[in-house]
């Protein structure tokens, strides 16, 4: 009998593991479960939505007297008399018959004993889950607060920049301005200018694309000094050709400062080229 009880206790743990019901005092954890011991071997059966099966999930067929299954032969677990169960196996190795004991009631008794402990464990787990949920909510709230703070700081910085008239990007450095001036000057053909045009100063405005190429329709004269209208026109056309020719492949300018050089003004004078 102690051996039988030990088997029942072992089976209880197995059944508790496969049960999907909450362990509450008003729930029958053995509902849809049958347990047997046949020649020292434990058989645990459970009823699922698809029908009866072993605890491992191996399917069974319900018969009028018990259950039947196929596995390298045929096996029958049937109740011959009230409370007397027999396991019959017909396989290639021959016929085998075993006496079985229905221990479902004993298992149910063991479960009733361990239910309170199981309830306590589940309640402890639920309490821990509640704490985790609270911590997650607090972390989410903190993250939301940080996001709002970051957005507020960015808005404030943008407002201060606007009030102080600060550019959103740093201006072109002296070296970057010089590189642009030298690039245009390489294509400035002053040899084609008349002596009067050489003494004429013109200011030319131009818009550049993000890859540094001049927008030809944007090139325009915005100022001049000295000379006649004819010399001013000649000086402007020479400057215009220099910008187009040297900018055909795009001037080498820093992409992160595009706001500073997308619209520029170049002064062409007898002293050379200046970038405003």
Secondary structure, DSSP 8 states (H G I E B T S, - for coil): -HHHHHHHHHHHHHHHHH--S---TTS-TTTTEEEEEETTEEEEEEEETTEEEETT--B-EE-SSEEEEESSEEEEEEEEETTEEEEEEEETTEEEEEEEEE-HHHHHHHHHHHHHHHHHHHHHHHHHHHHHHHHHHHHHHHHHHHHHHHHHHHHHHHHHHHHHT--SS----HHHHHHHHHHHHTT--GGGS-HHHHT-EEEEEEEB-TTS-B-GGG-EEEEEESS-HHHHHHHHHHHHHHHHHHTTT-----GGGHHHHSEEEEEEETTEEEE-
